[in-house]
Amino acid sequence: MTPAARAAALIARAPQGGEDGPSGPALAAALRESGLLEACAWLAHHPPDPLALLDALQTVGRASLSAGRIFEGHVNAVKLLRLHGGPLEGQGLLHGIWGADGRDPVRIENGILRGQKLFASGADVLDRIIVTARDADGLRLLLFSRAQLQGRLFPQEWQVSGMKATASGRCDLDGLALADAVPLGPPDAWLAEPHFHGGVWRYGAVQLGAMRALTAIAADQLQARGQADAPLQAARLHRMVGACETARLWLEQAARAVERPEATAADAEAAILARLRTTDEAATLMAAVDQALGAASFATAHPADRIRRDLSLYLRQANPDGLMMGALGRILADPDLRQRWIG
């Protein structure tokens, strides 16, 4: 059994926190116990087989989207540590990266951090956290331990309908000394391609896991009802299967392009297109699931309900329109990219 499969099995057995499944601490415990965090020593950055990383993200996402989001953040953070010479001791520690600013963006003023982070996924479970902070030279990456952020984390403020177990609350960094952080790389290192936009395929991989979970639930229930061979229901199930396979093919292409050591900035477009296509296919799939299962699947005890709520929120990544327009502009402006994607 792979570490990802062990994580999925442990998540399935984790204590339930009501209609929203296991709590964040229970999900983090499952990830730690599975050995999956240690496996990121070779999975997270230039894995020998990029599809092994895709499978790990998808497997955890199928078990729990909240666990998948936390694990994907860990992969992202470990990759940044590998890229920029950060401390890699303590492979069993759970890492994350927080980039989303609130109304008071995080910045560095005279050696002191000011501002706050929002959507700080895993605020109640992470061991080490990379945060972004802007200074006169650009955007900096700074590593802190959980102990350094004691009293500054507010996961209880995460009051949403989905992805509750990620506890993506607020982090108040105001007053922390820059000297207490471990800096990673030069200014704007976080924005370097193909690792910045090139990493968005990993979101889609986690989401694909949830798409497959919903498809399995729908198939099981249609068969149990004796409706799987009804023409309209069969057509809906066909759309679900097609959506999963389309997303998988795009994500495999992106993983192979971006995760190889010789990847270039232009390869990031494969990841962007894969993420956007996965979002569209997930929306198609959820509509088909709703039509196939009907009102019964909206009961909070139904196995599809939490997945639907979690996936609906997770798909709302920041500024997809801007991501699409930027990718399209670069493809049209670059003859090589145009030849690759348009011909």
N, C-alpha and C positions, 0 to 999 in steps of 0.2 A: 504494500500500500504506500502510495506517495505521501509526502508530508501534507500536501493540499487535501488529499482524500482523508487523511487522519483528521485534519482540521475540520472538514465537513462533518465527519462522524461525531467528533466531539461537540460541535455546534448543535447537531441534532439532539444530543443528549444533555445539553446545558439546561440548567434550571430556567423555566419559562417565567418571564416577567409580565404575564397577562397577554392581551391580544397582540402586543407588539413583539412577542418572542423574547429571547434571552436579552439580558441587560448588556450594556457596554462592557462592564467588568467581566461578565461571563464569556462574552465573545473574545475579549483580549486573552483571558485565561486559556481558552481553547486554542487560539493561535500560538501562544507560548508553549503549551504542552505538546502540540503536534510536531514541533521541530521545524515548522515552516519558516519561522523568522531566521533560524540558523541557515536554512537552505538559500536564503536571499544573498548569502555570501557569493554564490555563483549564479543565482537566478536574476538578481536585480539589474546587473550591468553587464552588457555583452554576453548573455547566456550562450553556452555552446549550442543549445537548441532553443531558439526564440519561442517555438511553439510550446515548450515546457512552461514558460512564463505565462503564455496565453491560457494554457490549461489550468495552471494554478489559480490565476485570477478568476477564470470562469467557474471553476469548481467551488471556490469560496463564495463567490457571488451567488451561485445557485443555492448554497446552504443559507446564506443571509447577506442581503445587500449591505447592511450596516457593517458586518464583518468584512465584506469585500472592500468597502470604502476605506476602512481603517487599514486593511492590508495593502491596498493600492497606495495609500499615503506612505506606508512604511517602505514599500518598494521605491517610490520616488525619492524619499529621504536617503535611503541607503545608496541609491545611484548617485545622488549629489555628493555624499561623503566620499564615494569612490572617485568621482570626477575631480574633486577639489581637495583631496588630501585630508579629509576630516578624520576624526578618531573612529576606528572601527572595532575597538575592543568591546566586549559585551555583546556578542552576536545575538543573544537571546533577548536583548532589550527591544522594546517596541518604539519605533520612531515615527515621526510625522513631520509635515511641513505646512505652515499656515501663511498664506499669502494674501487673503482677502482682508482689505481694510474697511473700517467703518467710516463714520463721518469725521473722525479724528485720525487720519492716516498715520501709520507708524513712520517715524523719522528720527534722525540722529541730530541732536543739537548740542554742540559743545561737549561731546562725549557722553551724553545722556540720551536714552531713548524716550521718545514721547509718542503718545497715541495708543490705539487699541486695534486688536484683530477681531474680526467676526468670523463665523462659520469655522471655528477652530475644531475640526473633527478630532474626536478622541480626547477631548479636553479632560475627561475624567479617568483616562487609562494610559496615556502615553508616558514613556520613560524619558525620552529625549526629543526635543522639538527644534526644528529649523524655522526661523521666522525671517520675513523680508522686512527691511527697513531702508528708507531712502535718505541719502545724504547728498552733499553737493556734487559728488563724483558719480552718483548713480544708485542703483538698487543693490543693497548688500544682503548677503546671506549670513545669518548669525545662529549659532547653535547654543541652546540652553538645556539644562536638565530640568526635570519636573520639580526638584527641590528648590531650584532658583525661582520658580514661578508660583511657589506656595502662596496662597491667599490672593492670587491674581487671576484664577480661572473660575468661570461662571457657567458651568455646563447646564445648570438648572434653568438658564434663560432660553434654552433650545425648546421652544414650544411650537411644534409643527405637527402636521398630520402624518408625516412619513420620516423614515431614517432616524427615528427617535434614539435608537441605541448608539448612534455615533456621537451623541452629546456634543454637537458642534456649536458650543457656546462661545462666549466672549472671552478674550484674554486681554487684560490690562497690563501693558508694558511700560506705562508711564513711570519714569524715575529710575529704571534699571540702568546700570552703568555699562557702557560699551565694553569696557575693559573686562567685565565679567563673562562676556560671551566668547565663544570660539568662532572666529571669522572663517568663512569658507570662500575661497577664490577671490578674484578681483571684482570690482564693481561691475554690475550687470552680468555676472557669470550665470545667474539663474536663467537669463533670457537667451542664452546661446542655443542655437539649433545644431543638430536635430533633436536636442534633448528637451527643449521647452514645449513648443507645440507638438514636437515629435512624440511626446509622451502621452498625448490625449487618447491614443488608441487603447491605453490601459483602462480608462474609464469604460470604454465600450466593451472590453473583455469582461469586466465585472457585470455590466448590464446584460450581456449575452447570457450569462449564467441565470439571471432572473427570467429572461425571455424563455429559456428552455424549461425552467421550473414551471412557469405558467402554462406552457404547451403541454407538459406532462400532466399537470392537474386537469386541464381541459380534456385531454385524450382519455384519461382514466374515468372522468365523470361522464363523458359522452358514451363511452363503452358501458359503464355501469347502468346508464339510463336506456341502453339499447338504441341510441341515436347516432352512433358513429357512421352508420351507412345511410342516414338520411341525407339527401343531396345537398341541402343548404348547410347542414352541420359539417358534412365532409368537406365542403368548399371552404368553410371557415377554418377547419383544422389544417387544410392544405395551405391556406394563407399563413398560418402560424409557422408551419414547418418551413415554408419558403422564406419567411422573414428571418428565422434563425439561421438558415443556411446562407442567405445573402450576407447577413452581418458577419458570419464566421469567415466567409471567403475574403471579405474586405479586411477584416482584422488580421487574418493570417498574412495577407499581403503586406499590411502595415508593419506587423511585428518583424517579418523577415527583412524589410527594407530598413527600418529604423534601428533595430537592435544589433546590427552587425558592426564590428569595429570600424569599418571603412565608410560608414554612413556619412552623408553630406547634409548640409542644410536643406537642400532641395528635397531630400527624402521625407522631410517633415510633412510635406503635402499629402503623402500617402496616409499618414496618421490622421490628419485633419479630415480628409475625405472619408476615411473609415469611421471616425467618430460621428460625423454628420449623418452618414448613411445608416449607422446603427441606431441613432436617434429616430430617424424616419421609420425604420423597420420595427422598432419597438412600439412606436405609436400605432402602426398598422396592426401589430400583433395584439396589443391591449384592446383595441376596438373589436377585433375578432373574438377575443376571449369574452368580452362583455356581452357580445351578441350570442355567443354559443352557450354561456352558462346562465345568463339572465340575472334577475334581481337577487337570486339566492347567493350569488358570489359576492355580494356587497355586505353580507352579514359579517360582523367583526370576527366571528369564530370560523369563517370559511378560510381555507388555506390560501386562496387567491387574494384575499382582501389586503393583508399586510404587504404582500409582494407588489400589488398594484399601487398602493399608496407610496411605498418606498421607491419604486421605479419611476413613478410620475414625478416625484421630487428630484431624484438623482439625475433624471434627464434634463433638468433645468439648469445646466451648467451656464456659467456667465457668458453672455453676449454671443450666442451661436450665429446670429446674423453677421456680426462683425468678423467672426472666424471664417464664415463662408465667403464673404466679400473679399477679405484679405487673400485667401487662398486662390480665389478665381482671378483676382488682379495679378497675382504673381504668375499664375499659369499662363495667362494671356500675354504677359510682358516678356516671358522667358521662352525663347524658341525651343530649347530642349524640353522644358516642362510642357509647353504646348504640344510638342510632338508626342510626348509620353501620354498625356491625358486626353488630347483631342485628335491628334493625328494630322 
